[in-house]
Amino acid sequence: MVLNMKGISLVVLSLFVSLTLAADTFYPGYKLTSLNQTKTGLTGTLSLISPGPFGSDINTLALNVYYYTDSIVRVKITDPSTERWEVPNVIQLPLPTEAPDNLNYKINFSDAPFGFSLTRVDNLETVFNTTPSGNTTQFNGTIFEDQYIEFSTSLPSVPNIYGLGERVHAFRLDSTGSTYTIFNVDQGTPVDKNLYGSHPFYLDMRTNGLANGVFLLNSNAMDVYVGPGKITYKVVGGVIDLWFMLGPTPNQVVKQYHQIIGTPHMPAYWHLGYHQCRWGYYNLSLTMDVVNNFTYYNIPLETMWNDIDYMDSFEDFTLDPVNFPTEQMRSFIQSLHDNGQHYIMITDPGILAQKGYPPFVDGMEQDIFIKSADGKTPIVGEVWPGYTVFPDFLNPNTEDYWYDQISNFHKTGPQFDGLWIDMNEVSNFCTGQCGNIPTPSSASKLKYAPGFNPEKPPYLPGGQKLDWHTLNMTAIQNGSLIMYNTHNLFGWSEGIATKNVLESLFGTRSIVISRSTFAGSGNHNGHWLGDNNSDFDDLYYSMPGILDMNMFGIALVGADICGFNGNTTEELCTRWMQLGSFYPFMRNHNAIYQRSQEPYAFGPQLIQVSRDVIENRYSLLPYYYTLFYEANTYGGTLWRSLFFEFPTDTATFLLDRQVMVGPALLVSPVLQQNATTVSAYFPAAAWYDYTTGLTVGSTTTGSWITLPAPLEVINSHIRGGYIIPTQTPAMTTTLARKNPYSLVVALDQNGNSAGTLFIDDGESLDTVANGKYTLIAYQVIKNSLTNNIRKNGYSGVSSLYLNTVSVYGVQQAVTVVTLNNQKVPFTYSSKVLRLDVNGLNLGIDELFDLAWK
């Protein structure tokens, strides 16, 4: 029979449930026993056909389908008889009150074994299908046990899947068959291993140019197998809470995902400047020398950082009284502030478990530390200062504790401007628990279901003990939540608390750079890619890493420039400074006992290259800042793969050695040692060398071109049809923000172009919500550049001016240029096809018409 209702058809299929795959047992899972339509979607009931592999199957499951928007649908499967762990406070979309009138998708169900498929309405393409099919990509039905959940979907035979982080890997996941573990762990940056963050989201790019996204809202440890024809999830707890985004373009998929988990955090303008750090600035004198050297060599420096060297015996919220004396530190930081510069320092979550240490005393009095299994005594790990305890950021009272520690330290110690939160997977030098305060009771506070063992689940994602290098899975948060379920949320929850504290303390936008992340972290924090290596492989891997994080909603992200572990070389550091100057977050950082790698550490060539690329970055910050505004307001990425902009060009699907910054700028770095050329792909469009305006590529077909790339050069190209706003650079962003603007105008094959510029005070909270910003649209049609002031709420624009316009791709020789019908001087190169108009001196919010013929 077929039951038709809004967005659904129920097709009764009879599948023989004793199918086998090789020697493996086939588990049919459940049958659909009821299905009903609601105002917002569907509800149904699933009944167990036969047990799964590990026992403790849930006999009856509840099915709920929610139609959120015309392109976002949620399928949720839960145990109606027992409350199971579900991830809190990630979802930003409110529950729908009624279904949309027109859906871009249709959901179909099979009854036995139960399965569902999601298809597009317009072309009937299947996006997701959990129904076992009996073919060579056969998979089990849905398995839902106490400590094991499994479900699968069919895919194209050669899938193009991206995401499922965090890990070091190529951007497109291996389509020949690989298992990706998602579970936060501090284990450096080995290739294809689970790392610091958990992001169970993937983007599926089809060869017809259509994309879809799938997000599993689940914080338990999991393996996800991706291979020919299928994806299989194996999860050790929680519920099935699947969100589908129908796009249909990759950019739309990611924007829809960010609608769900929260759009990227809007940084302050200075966050986008150049940051210098290392583990090994072991005293204040050395730290000050670094700042002075940047000034001496005329290299822009926005923010100076210190790693754990500043601490007294590695204890949080302390200063080493010998190497970083308080008053001298305060004087040093004040000098940075007086010069328009900033200061950031590290803090770790591990609080030394020692009587008399104020953060420990306060935390014990306020009862905010994560507990051992007895629910009474804090669980003890070991990090840099020794035996430590850990604030429970899922406890709503912990944020007050965190505020007190941070604010007191800021008031009496260093006047830092942001915080770097590290070791928050949570990292532990022991496995499980190392010490006792006092010896906890052996009895667990929580009564588990028969057979449930948080330390030894029947299935082990990644094949590694879950408490390796972290806390026991029996540890308790917020009274009744076990670490088995909440582990992956530690960095996420610490990041939210730290952001809230800093914004309450300073009253301006916060910068919190966190190592551990989860879905939604980017709504609050930035991230760096962790402890990479000083080699060309990791220079390359930084690109897919940043592309991943932008998809995951973490826009302010970068890698340790020149590498963290190992000794860099001048060539490697030069190439990394070049690429790093295009990162959304630009920080040079390395480890103790490694050779120095500041931009001035190797001599004149790296000094000059560093100066050039940082100045180029600062000139591009109006464009970057506008991209952040758009991502924060609407969702979306700063860094994006070429297929995001050219989804019908399948040649872009594997490319991850080039990157689009926004829709307009293509960066093609050198990623190999001793290379002096780079092979770059140019999709069909008008392209121009960003610096010179020379035309590259073809407007009718994609093409590979070998570009010269001597050591002092990184190739970047502007796409025809786009306008990039720039600003004259300076030694700090504070000074650069006052300088004249320019427009780089790249015409498409029809002679048209467009772009936008967002301006506000660069630091205040909620400038968009409060209308205290200026937004200007620029457009070229028929040899005329005009602007449109869409919003003019920032009073500071009165002192800002547009001085220069450069137009690339002007095909016919220019004889006259007029500004508001008045002739103005210009230069035109018939060789390059470039028009330059200087000395305009137009108020940035002044309407104008610049025409040429």
ZISUL-V852810 format. One record per residue. PSI is psi in whole degrees, 0 to 359 (* if undefined). D_FIRST is the distance of its C-alpha to the first C-alpha in Angstrom with 1 decimal. Layout:
psi=PSI d_first=D_FIRST
psi=PSI d_first=D_FIRST
This chain:
psi=159 d_first=0.0
psi=123 d_first=3.8
psi=109 d_first=6.6
psi=132 d_first=9.8
psi=178 d_first=13.1
psi=116 d_first=16.5
psi=10 d_first=16.7
psi=146 d_first=13.2
psi=135 d_first=9.7
psi=111 d_first=7.6
psi=120 d_first=6.3
psi=116 d_first=6.0
psi=142 d_first=9.1
psi=108 d_first=11.5
psi=138 d_first=14.9
psi=116 d_first=18.0
psi=0 d_first=19.7
psi=27 d_first=23.3
psi=149 d_first=23.7
psi=152 d_first=27.2
psi=112 d_first=29.1
psi=232 d_first=32.6
psi=1 d_first=34.2
psi=148 d_first=32.0
psi=137 d_first=29.6
psi=130 d_first=26.0
psi=110 d_first=24.8
psi=333 d_first=21.0
psi=250 d_first=21.6
psi=164 d_first=18.9
psi=149 d_first=15.4
psi=117 d_first=13.6
psi=345 d_first=13.8
psi=153 d_first=13.7
psi=127 d_first=13.4
psi=145 d_first=15.3
psi=143 d_first=16.8
psi=178 d_first=20.7
psi=334 d_first=23.4
psi=1 d_first=23.9
psi=240 d_first=20.6
psi=154 d_first=18.2
psi=152 d_first=18.8
psi=175 d_first=17.0
psi=137 d_first=18.0
psi=138 d_first=18.2
psi=139 d_first=19.5
psi=131 d_first=21.6
psi=309 d_first=20.6
psi=157 d_first=24.2
psi=158 d_first=27.3
psi=195 d_first=28.4
psi=336 d_first=31.8
psi=357 d_first=34.2
psi=180 d_first=33.1
psi=40 d_first=32.9
psi=148 d_first=29.1
psi=123 d_first=27.7
psi=323 d_first=25.4
psi=132 d_first=23.3
psi=151 d_first=22.9
psi=133 d_first=22.3
psi=129 d_first=20.3
psi=131 d_first=21.6
psi=129 d_first=21.0
psi=125 d_first=23.8
psi=98 d_first=24.0
psi=308 d_first=27.8
psi=182 d_first=28.5
psi=345 d_first=27.0
psi=6 d_first=27.6
psi=124 d_first=27.7
psi=147 d_first=24.7
psi=133 d_first=25.1
psi=120 d_first=22.8
psi=130 d_first=24.5
psi=124 d_first=23.9
psi=170 d_first=26.5
psi=111 d_first=27.6
psi=345 d_first=27.5
psi=341 d_first=30.1
psi=134 d_first=32.8
psi=117 d_first=34.2
psi=164 d_first=34.2
psi=131 d_first=36.2
psi=142 d_first=35.1
psi=127 d_first=37.2
psi=154 d_first=39.1
psi=19 d_first=40.4
psi=319 d_first=39.1
psi=128 d_first=36.5
psi=342 d_first=38.1
psi=130 d_first=35.2
psi=152 d_first=34.8
psi=137 d_first=31.5
psi=150 d_first=29.7
psi=342 d_first=29.9
psi=157 d_first=27.2
psi=147 d_first=24.9
psi=155 d_first=26.4
psi=320 d_first=25.7
psi=123 d_first=24.8
psi=141 d_first=23.2
psi=7 d_first=24.1
psi=163 d_first=21.1
psi=138 d_first=17.4
psi=131 d_first=15.9
psi=150 d_first=12.6
psi=143 d_first=11.7
psi=149 d_first=10.8
psi=322 d_first=10.8
psi=110 d_first=13.3
psi=151 d_first=15.7
psi=140 d_first=15.3
psi=162 d_first=16.0
psi=152 d_first=15.9
psi=145 d_first=16.9
psi=125 d_first=19.0
psi=156 d_first=19.5
psi=143 d_first=22.0
psi=320 d_first=21.0
psi=324 d_first=23.9
psi=5 d_first=23.7
psi=19 d_first=20.3
psi=133 d_first=22.4
psi=125 d_first=21.0
psi=321 d_first=23.4
psi=135 d_first=22.2
psi=111 d_first=19.7
psi=2 d_first=19.9
psi=122 d_first=17.3
psi=137 d_first=19.3
psi=347 d_first=19.1
psi=5 d_first=21.3
psi=196 d_first=23.8
psi=345 d_first=27.4
psi=28 d_first=26.8
psi=142 d_first=24.8
psi=167 d_first=24.9
psi=164 d_first=24.1
psi=186 d_first=21.3
psi=127 d_first=22.5
psi=131 d_first=25.6
psi=93 d_first=27.0
psi=176 d_first=30.3
psi=318 d_first=33.4
psi=22 d_first=35.3
psi=125 d_first=32.8
psi=134 d_first=29.7
psi=137 d_first=28.1
psi=160 d_first=25.3
psi=166 d_first=25.1
psi=147 d_first=23.8
psi=153 d_first=23.9
psi=169 d_first=26.5
psi=158 d_first=28.2
psi=329 d_first=30.4
psi=87 d_first=33.5
psi=151 d_first=32.7
psi=94 d_first=35.1
psi=137 d_first=34.9
psi=138 d_first=37.6
psi=220 d_first=38.4
psi=58 d_first=37.8
psi=178 d_first=41.4
psi=141 d_first=44.1
psi=164 d_first=45.7
psi=119 d_first=48.2
psi=171 d_first=46.4
psi=156 d_first=45.7
psi=310 d_first=43.5
psi=131 d_first=40.6
psi=155 d_first=39.3
psi=121 d_first=39.7
psi=358 d_first=36.8
psi=349 d_first=37.9
psi=99 d_first=36.9
psi=151 d_first=38.6
psi=130 d_first=38.0
psi=115 d_first=39.1
psi=136 d_first=40.2
psi=104 d_first=40.1
psi=124 d_first=42.7
psi=131 d_first=46.0
psi=146 d_first=49.1
psi=99 d_first=52.7
psi=38 d_first=53.3
psi=214 d_first=54.8
psi=57 d_first=52.9
psi=150 d_first=52.0
psi=134 d_first=49.7
psi=22 d_first=46.0
psi=153 d_first=46.5
psi=139 d_first=45.1
psi=222 d_first=47.7
psi=335 d_first=48.6
psi=164 d_first=45.4
psi=120 d_first=41.6
psi=86 d_first=39.2
psi=58 d_first=35.7
psi=140 d_first=34.7
psi=154 d_first=34.1
psi=130 d_first=33.9
psi=113 d_first=31.8
psi=118 d_first=33.5
psi=155 d_first=31.7
psi=349 d_first=33.7
psi=5 d_first=32.4
psi=1 d_first=34.4
psi=143 d_first=31.5
psi=153 d_first=31.7
psi=162 d_first=29.7
psi=148 d_first=30.8
psi=129 d_first=29.5
psi=123 d_first=31.4
psi=110 d_first=31.0
psi=93 d_first=32.9
psi=130 d_first=34.4
psi=4 d_first=38.1
psi=160 d_first=38.0
psi=142 d_first=39.2
psi=157 d_first=36.6
psi=141 d_first=36.4
psi=115 d_first=34.2
psi=128 d_first=33.9
psi=123 d_first=33.6
psi=187 d_first=33.5
psi=116 d_first=32.1
psi=356 d_first=28.4
psi=161 d_first=27.9
psi=136 d_first=29.1
psi=129 d_first=29.2
psi=136 d_first=30.4
psi=111 d_first=32.3
psi=144 d_first=33.6
psi=13 d_first=35.8
psi=188 d_first=34.8
psi=213 d_first=33.5
psi=171 d_first=29.9
psi=111 d_first=27.3
psi=88 d_first=28.0
psi=133 d_first=26.9
psi=133 d_first=27.9
psi=135 d_first=26.8
psi=124 d_first=29.1
psi=358 d_first=27.9
psi=243 d_first=31.4
psi=352 d_first=31.3
psi=159 d_first=34.9
psi=318 d_first=36.4
psi=320 d_first=38.8
psi=322 d_first=36.0
psi=312 d_first=34.0
psi=321 d_first=37.2
psi=320 d_first=38.0
psi=320 d_first=34.6
psi=318 d_first=35.2
psi=332 d_first=38.6
psi=323 d_first=37.1
psi=312 d_first=35.3
psi=353 d_first=38.2
psi=136 d_first=41.2
psi=162 d_first=43.1
psi=144 d_first=46.1
psi=140 d_first=49.3
psi=114 d_first=51.9
psi=161 d_first=55.1
psi=157 d_first=58.6
psi=321 d_first=60.3
psi=340 d_first=62.7
psi=338 d_first=59.8
psi=0 d_first=59.4
psi=187 d_first=63.0
psi=133 d_first=64.4
psi=138 d_first=64.4
psi=132 d_first=66.7
psi=160 d_first=66.3
psi=155 d_first=67.1
psi=110 d_first=67.4
psi=1 d_first=71.1
psi=82 d_first=72.7
psi=357 d_first=74.5
psi=171 d_first=76.8
psi=323 d_first=77.3
psi=316 d_first=80.0
psi=319 d_first=77.7
psi=317 d_first=75.0
psi=324 d_first=77.5
psi=321 d_first=78.7
psi=313 d_first=75.3
psi=316 d_first=75.1
psi=325 d_first=78.6
psi=323 d_first=77.9
psi=317 d_first=75.1
psi=315 d_first=77.6
psi=319 d_first=80.3
psi=6 d_first=78.2
psi=43 d_first=76.7
psi=127 d_first=73.1
psi=136 d_first=70.7
psi=120 d_first=69.7
psi=315 d_first=67.5
psi=131 d_first=66.8
psi=140 d_first=68.6
psi=156 d_first=66.8
psi=140 d_first=67.9
psi=199 d_first=66.1
psi=354 d_first=67.0
psi=329 d_first=70.6
psi=343 d_first=71.5
psi=155 d_first=70.6
psi=107 d_first=73.1
psi=32 d_first=72.1
psi=24 d_first=68.6
psi=132 d_first=68.0
psi=147 d_first=65.8
psi=35 d_first=67.6
psi=159 d_first=71.0
psi=137 d_first=73.4
psi=115 d_first=75.6
psi=340 d_first=79.0
psi=311 d_first=80.9
psi=336 d_first=78.7
psi=64 d_first=76.9
psi=142 d_first=79.3
psi=306 d_first=77.8
psi=322 d_first=80.2
psi=324 d_first=80.3
psi=316 d_first=76.6
psi=321 d_first=76.4
psi=318 d_first=79.1
psi=312 d_first=77.3
psi=324 d_first=74.0
psi=324 d_first=75.9
psi=324 d_first=77.4
psi=313 d_first=74.0
psi=320 d_first=72.9
psi=335 d_first=76.2
psi=11 d_first=75.3
psi=19 d_first=71.8
psi=177 d_first=70.3
psi=171 d_first=68.1
psi=133 d_first=67.8
psi=144 d_first=64.8
psi=163 d_first=65.0
psi=151 d_first=62.8
psi=142 d_first=61.7
psi=156 d_first=59.9
psi=341 d_first=57.9
psi=120 d_first=59.9
psi=123 d_first=62.6
psi=127 d_first=65.6
psi=80 d_first=65.7
psi=129 d_first=69.3
psi=139 d_first=71.2
psi=347 d_first=73.0
psi=114 d_first=70.7
psi=314 d_first=69.6
psi=329 d_first=66.0
psi=315 d_first=65.5
psi=313 d_first=67.5
psi=317 d_first=65.6
psi=322 d_first=62.2
psi=318 d_first=63.2
psi=323 d_first=64.5
psi=354 d_first=61.3
psi=55 d_first=59.1
psi=10 d_first=56.9
psi=152 d_first=56.8
psi=138 d_first=53.8
psi=155 d_first=54.3
psi=180 d_first=54.4
psi=339 d_first=52.0
psi=351 d_first=54.2
psi=7 d_first=53.3
psi=313 d_first=57.0
psi=141 d_first=58.9
psi=140 d_first=58.2
psi=141 d_first=56.9
psi=127 d_first=59.5
psi=193 d_first=59.1
psi=126 d_first=61.6
psi=205 d_first=61.9
psi=317 d_first=65.0
psi=350 d_first=67.2
psi=215 d_first=66.5
psi=132 d_first=64.6
psi=158 d_first=62.2
psi=170 d_first=59.8
psi=127 d_first=56.9
psi=142 d_first=56.1
psi=96 d_first=52.7
psi=357 d_first=51.3
psi=350 d_first=48.2
psi=121 d_first=50.7
psi=342 d_first=51.2
psi=346 d_first=54.9
psi=329 d_first=55.5
psi=323 d_first=55.6
psi=318 d_first=58.7
psi=314 d_first=60.3
psi=321 d_first=59.4
psi=315 d_first=60.9
psi=316 d_first=64.1
psi=315 d_first=64.5
psi=315 d_first=63.9
psi=321 d_first=65.8
psi=320 d_first=68.8
psi=317 d_first=69.0
psi=323 d_first=68.9
psi=320 d_first=71.5
psi=347 d_first=74.0
psi=228 d_first=73.2
psi=138 d_first=71.7
psi=63 d_first=70.3
psi=158 d_first=67.3
psi=351 d_first=64.9
psi=172 d_first=61.7
psi=146 d_first=60.4
psi=114 d_first=59.1
psi=119 d_first=57.0
psi=172 d_first=56.9
psi=29 d_first=56.0
psi=38 d_first=53.1
psi=333 d_first=50.3
psi=142 d_first=52.1
psi=144 d_first=54.6
psi=126 d_first=56.7
psi=344 d_first=59.5
psi=176 d_first=58.6
psi=114 d_first=55.4
psi=258 d_first=54.0
psi=137 d_first=57.0
psi=335 d_first=60.7
psi=178 d_first=62.8
psi=144 d_first=63.0
psi=86 d_first=64.2
psi=199 d_first=64.9
psi=120 d_first=63.1
psi=158 d_first=59.7
psi=146 d_first=58.7
psi=344 d_first=56.7
psi=135 d_first=54.2
psi=140 d_first=51.2
psi=324 d_first=50.7
psi=139 d_first=46.9
psi=113 d_first=45.3
psi=158 d_first=42.6
psi=153 d_first=39.7
psi=130 d_first=40.6
psi=349 d_first=40.7
psi=126 d_first=40.5
psi=105 d_first=43.3
psi=334 d_first=43.7
psi=338 d_first=46.4
psi=73 d_first=44.5
psi=154 d_first=40.8
psi=335 d_first=39.1
psi=136 d_first=38.2
psi=100 d_first=40.9
psi=132 d_first=40.0
psi=354 d_first=42.7
psi=17 d_first=44.2
psi=138 d_first=46.9
psi=137 d_first=47.7
psi=334 d_first=46.3
psi=10 d_first=49.7
psi=125 d_first=51.6
psi=24 d_first=54.0
psi=195 d_first=52.4
psi=162 d_first=52.3
psi=143 d_first=50.8
psi=350 d_first=47.1
psi=354 d_first=48.2
psi=152 d_first=50.2
psi=133 d_first=49.3
psi=144 d_first=48.9
psi=42 d_first=49.0
psi=319 d_first=49.4
psi=8 d_first=46.1
psi=127 d_first=44.5
psi=147 d_first=45.0
psi=335 d_first=45.9
psi=323 d_first=43.1
psi=328 d_first=40.8
psi=352 d_first=43.2
psi=311 d_first=45.3
psi=354 d_first=43.8
psi=0 d_first=44.5
psi=307 d_first=48.3
psi=321 d_first=49.3
psi=312 d_first=46.8
psi=323 d_first=48.1
psi=321 d_first=51.8
psi=319 d_first=51.3
psi=313 d_first=50.1
psi=318 d_first=53.0
psi=319 d_first=55.5
psi=314 d_first=54.4
psi=320 d_first=54.6
psi=311 d_first=58.0
psi=321 d_first=59.5
psi=328 d_first=58.3
psi=322 d_first=59.7
psi=317 d_first=62.9
psi=335 d_first=63.5
psi=15 d_first=61.6
psi=174 d_first=60.5
psi=138 d_first=57.5
psi=155 d_first=57.4
psi=117 d_first=57.3
psi=115 d_first=55.8
psi=113 d_first=55.2
psi=141 d_first=53.1
psi=318 d_first=52.5
psi=138 d_first=49.4
psi=165 d_first=46.4
psi=172 d_first=42.8
psi=127 d_first=40.2
psi=350 d_first=41.9
psi=324 d_first=45.4
psi=344 d_first=46.2
psi=346 d_first=46.0
psi=328 d_first=49.1
psi=167 d_first=50.9
psi=184 d_first=51.8
psi=148 d_first=51.8
psi=159 d_first=53.8
psi=6 d_first=52.4
psi=197 d_first=54.6
psi=78 d_first=57.3
psi=183 d_first=57.1
psi=152 d_first=59.7
psi=76 d_first=62.5
psi=166 d_first=61.3
psi=333 d_first=59.7
psi=314 d_first=56.4
psi=336 d_first=56.0
psi=313 d_first=57.1
psi=312 d_first=54.1
psi=341 d_first=51.7
psi=332 d_first=52.6
psi=305 d_first=50.8
psi=331 d_first=47.2
psi=315 d_first=48.0
psi=323 d_first=48.7
psi=316 d_first=45.8
psi=308 d_first=43.5
psi=326 d_first=45.1
psi=320 d_first=44.8
psi=320 d_first=41.1
psi=359 d_first=41.0
psi=8 d_first=42.9
psi=95 d_first=46.3
psi=324 d_first=48.4
psi=88 d_first=51.9
psi=147 d_first=51.9
psi=175 d_first=54.4
psi=160 d_first=55.8
psi=109 d_first=59.3
psi=135 d_first=61.2
psi=355 d_first=63.4
psi=150 d_first=61.6
psi=305 d_first=62.1
psi=136 d_first=63.0
psi=166 d_first=65.7
psi=122 d_first=68.4
psi=172 d_first=67.3
psi=166 d_first=69.4
psi=319 d_first=70.7
psi=311 d_first=68.4
psi=315 d_first=65.3
psi=324 d_first=66.2
psi=311 d_first=67.0
psi=326 d_first=63.6
psi=323 d_first=61.9
psi=323 d_first=63.8
psi=307 d_first=62.7
psi=317 d_first=59.0
psi=336 d_first=59.3
psi=346 d_first=60.8
psi=353 d_first=57.3
psi=149 d_first=55.4
psi=322 d_first=54.2
psi=121 d_first=56.3
psi=107 d_first=59.6
psi=130 d_first=61.4
psi=126 d_first=63.8
psi=138 d_first=63.8
psi=177 d_first=64.9
psi=163 d_first=65.9
psi=147 d_first=69.2
psi=0 d_first=71.6
psi=164 d_first=70.1
psi=152 d_first=72.2
psi=145 d_first=72.3
psi=26 d_first=69.9
psi=158 d_first=70.7
psi=339 d_first=70.9
psi=3 d_first=74.7
psi=344 d_first=74.8
psi=347 d_first=75.2
psi=192 d_first=77.6
psi=320 d_first=77.9
psi=311 d_first=75.0
psi=325 d_first=72.3
psi=312 d_first=74.0
psi=316 d_first=73.9
psi=315 d_first=70.3
psi=316 d_first=69.2
psi=315 d_first=71.1
psi=313 d_first=69.5
psi=326 d_first=65.9
psi=320 d_first=66.1
psi=321 d_first=67.8
psi=319 d_first=65.1
psi=312 d_first=62.5
psi=327 d_first=64.4
psi=331 d_first=64.5
psi=356 d_first=60.7
psi=327 d_first=60.1
psi=323 d_first=59.5
psi=311 d_first=56.6
psi=315 d_first=55.3
psi=323 d_first=55.7
psi=320 d_first=53.8
psi=319 d_first=51.0
psi=318 d_first=51.0
psi=314 d_first=50.9
psi=318 d_first=47.9
psi=318 d_first=46.1
psi=325 d_first=47.0
psi=319 d_first=46.0
psi=352 d_first=42.8
psi=163 d_first=42.0
psi=183 d_first=42.5
psi=158 d_first=44.9
psi=301 d_first=48.6
psi=136 d_first=48.4
psi=151 d_first=45.5
psi=157 d_first=44.6
psi=329 d_first=45.3
psi=343 d_first=41.6
psi=326 d_first=41.1
psi=338 d_first=43.3
psi=65 d_first=42.4
psi=343 d_first=38.7
psi=357 d_first=38.4
psi=98 d_first=41.4
psi=343 d_first=40.0
psi=342 d_first=43.7
psi=350 d_first=43.7
psi=331 d_first=40.9
psi=356 d_first=43.3
psi=122 d_first=46.3
psi=19 d_first=47.7
psi=4 d_first=51.4
psi=161 d_first=51.4
psi=145 d_first=50.1
psi=128 d_first=49.6
psi=106 d_first=51.3
psi=196 d_first=49.3
psi=351 d_first=48.4
psi=336 d_first=52.0
psi=123 d_first=53.8
psi=125 d_first=53.3
psi=129 d_first=55.2
psi=86 d_first=56.0
psi=162 d_first=58.1
psi=127 d_first=60.0
psi=10 d_first=58.4
psi=143 d_first=60.6
psi=140 d_first=64.1
psi=8 d_first=66.9
psi=141 d_first=64.6
psi=7 d_first=66.3
psi=165 d_first=63.4
psi=136 d_first=59.7
psi=120 d_first=57.0
psi=142 d_first=54.8
psi=133 d_first=51.7
psi=107 d_first=51.7
psi=164 d_first=48.4
psi=110 d_first=48.8
psi=169 d_first=50.7
psi=129 d_first=54.2
psi=145 d_first=55.8
psi=140 d_first=59.3
psi=127 d_first=61.4
psi=324 d_first=61.3
psi=316 d_first=65.0
psi=331 d_first=66.5
psi=2 d_first=64.0
psi=139 d_first=64.1
psi=139 d_first=61.1
psi=145 d_first=58.8
psi=194 d_first=55.9
psi=146 d_first=54.1
psi=353 d_first=52.1
psi=340 d_first=50.1
psi=149 d_first=49.2
psi=150 d_first=49.1
psi=143 d_first=52.2
psi=131 d_first=53.8
psi=135 d_first=57.4
psi=120 d_first=60.1
psi=139 d_first=61.8
psi=138 d_first=65.2
psi=66 d_first=65.0
psi=168 d_first=68.4
psi=331 d_first=68.6
psi=5 d_first=69.3
psi=134 d_first=66.3
psi=131 d_first=62.6
psi=132 d_first=60.7
psi=146 d_first=58.7
psi=144 d_first=57.5
psi=140 d_first=56.4
psi=134 d_first=53.5
psi=141 d_first=54.2
psi=1 d_first=52.9
psi=151 d_first=53.7
psi=125 d_first=56.6
psi=121 d_first=57.7
psi=137 d_first=60.0
psi=174 d_first=62.8
psi=145 d_first=65.8
psi=127 d_first=69.2
psi=169 d_first=69.0
psi=181 d_first=71.4
psi=338 d_first=72.2
psi=159 d_first=69.7
psi=331 d_first=66.7
psi=316 d_first=68.8
psi=321 d_first=71.3
psi=325 d_first=68.8
psi=341 d_first=66.9
psi=352 d_first=70.1
psi=164 d_first=70.6
psi=151 d_first=70.0
psi=158 d_first=66.5
psi=162 d_first=65.8
psi=128 d_first=62.8
psi=113 d_first=61.8
psi=119 d_first=60.0
psi=115 d_first=58.1
psi=142 d_first=57.3
psi=185 d_first=54.3
psi=345 d_first=54.6
psi=4 d_first=54.6
psi=18 d_first=57.3
psi=162 d_first=55.2
psi=156 d_first=54.8
psi=156 d_first=53.7
psi=171 d_first=54.0
psi=161 d_first=54.4
psi=125 d_first=56.8
psi=132 d_first=56.3
psi=133 d_first=59.4
psi=196 d_first=60.0
psi=356 d_first=62.7
psi=1 d_first=61.0
psi=337 d_first=60.7
psi=151 d_first=59.9
psi=143 d_first=56.7
psi=39 d_first=54.1
psi=325 d_first=56.1
psi=312 d_first=53.0
psi=327 d_first=51.8
psi=1 d_first=55.4
psi=17 d_first=55.8
psi=61 d_first=58.8
psi=163 d_first=58.0
psi=134 d_first=58.6
psi=122 d_first=56.0
psi=132 d_first=57.3
psi=137 d_first=55.4
psi=147 d_first=57.2
psi=140 d_first=56.4
psi=123 d_first=58.0
psi=129 d_first=57.5
psi=55 d_first=60.0
psi=31 d_first=62.7
psi=122 d_first=62.7
psi=121 d_first=61.8
psi=164 d_first=61.1
psi=157 d_first=59.9
psi=120 d_first=58.0
psi=99 d_first=58.6
psi=330 d_first=55.2
psi=138 d_first=56.5
psi=69 d_first=60.1
psi=1 d_first=60.3
psi=116 d_first=62.3
psi=338 d_first=66.0
psi=349 d_first=67.0
psi=345 d_first=66.2
psi=340 d_first=69.5
psi=13 d_first=71.3
psi=144 d_first=68.9
psi=149 d_first=69.5
psi=123 d_first=68.0
psi=326 d_first=70.6
psi=142 d_first=69.2
psi=128 d_first=66.6
psi=128 d_first=65.9
psi=122 d_first=63.8
psi=141 d_first=62.5
psi=25 d_first=61.6
psi=105 d_first=64.0
psi=327 d_first=64.3
psi=144 d_first=67.2
psi=136 d_first=70.7
psi=131 d_first=71.2
psi=336 d_first=74.4
psi=136 d_first=73.8
psi=132 d_first=71.9
psi=143 d_first=71.9
psi=112 d_first=70.9
psi=45 d_first=70.4
psi=9 d_first=72.3
psi=131 d_first=75.2
psi=140 d_first=76.1
psi=154 d_first=75.8
psi=155 d_first=76.9
psi=168 d_first=74.4
psi=146 d_first=74.3
psi=131 d_first=72.2
psi=114 d_first=71.8
psi=337 d_first=71.1
psi=316 d_first=70.7
psi=340 d_first=67.9
psi=49 d_first=66.7
psi=134 d_first=67.1
psi=130 d_first=68.4
psi=132 d_first=70.0
psi=118 d_first=71.2
psi=167 d_first=73.1
psi=31 d_first=75.0
psi=318 d_first=72.7
psi=43 d_first=73.3
psi=135 d_first=70.5
psi=137 d_first=69.3
psi=333 d_first=65.8
psi=17 d_first=64.5
psi=127 d_first=66.7
psi=140 d_first=64.9
psi=164 d_first=66.0
psi=108 d_first=65.5
psi=114 d_first=66.7
psi=153 d_first=66.9
psi=153 d_first=68.3
psi=* d_first=69.1
